[in-house]
Amino acid sequence: ACLAHDMGNPPFGHSGEQAIGAYFSEGNGAKLRDAVLKENGRWNDFERFEGNANAIRLLAHQFKGRRPGGFA
């Protein structure tokens, strides 16, 4: 359980979650909003990043092949 928790959480814990949210809602990440909405419509996942939910998403997702540009 501890390892799964660490997989989904960013560096610096809850402060890291807040920093990721701020980057996508107020920082340069906001420029990606239209592209993200067009691809999958999950903008709230970026603005309200939650490490525990991310861990479950990573562990439960079935990866098929390689995806360009990233882990998940």
C-alpha positions, 0 to 999 in steps of 0.5 A: 500500500505504501509503494502504491501511495508513493507512485501516484503522489508528486514530490513534496506531497500535498504542496506538490499537488497544490503546485501542479494545480496552480501551474495548470490553472494559473501558470503556463500549463493553462495554455494546454487547456484546449488541447487537453479538453479536445483529447480527453476532456479531463481538465479537472484532473490537472487543476485539482490534481490528487495523488491518491486518485492518480495512484489508483489510475496508474495501477488500474489502467491497462497499458497497451503498447507504448505511448509517445511522450510519457508514462501514462 
